[in-house]
Amino acid sequence: MRGDAVVVMKDAVAESIVPVGWPPLKDMLATTIKNQVPIYV
């Protein structure tokens, strides 16, 4: 399906993703944004 990455960038979706063995996606995104890492979607 095209556009999957764009859907993940929505707050409601990002907040619901909790991978096994990794921190929740919302925490990783917050750190990524805080460190000004570019996100290309």
C-alpha positions as CSV (number, residue, x, y, z in Angstrom):
1,M,0.0,0.0,0.0
2,R,1.4,3.4,-0.9
3,G,1.6,6.1,1.7
4,D,2.0,3.8,4.8
5,A,4.8,6.1,6.2
6,V,2.6,9.1,6.0
7,V,-0.2,7.4,7.9
8,V,2.3,6.5,10.7
9,M,3.1,10.2,11.1
10,K,-0.4,10.9,12.3
11,D,-0.4,11.5,16.1
12,A,-3.1,8.9,16.8
13,V,-1.3,6.2,14.8
14,A,2.2,7.0,16.1
15,E,0.9,6.9,19.7
16,S,-0.6,3.5,19.3
17,I,2.6,1.8,17.9
18,V,4.6,-0.1,20.6
19,P,7.2,-2.4,19.1
20,V,8.5,-5.4,21.0
21,G,11.9,-4.7,22.5
22,W,11.9,-1.0,21.5
23,P,10.5,2.1,23.1
24,P,7.1,3.3,21.9
25,L,7.2,5.1,18.6
26,K,5.9,8.3,20.1
27,D,9.0,8.5,22.3
28,M,11.4,7.8,19.4
29,L,9.7,10.4,17.3
30,A,9.9,13.0,20.2
31,T,13.6,12.3,20.5
32,T,14.1,12.5,16.7
33,I,12.3,15.8,16.5
34,K,14.2,17.2,19.6
35,N,17.5,16.3,17.9
36,Q,16.4,17.9,14.7
37,V,16.8,14.8,12.6
38,P,15.2,15.2,9.2
39,I,12.2,13.0,8.5
40,Y,11.5,12.3,4.9
41,V,8.0,10.9,4.0
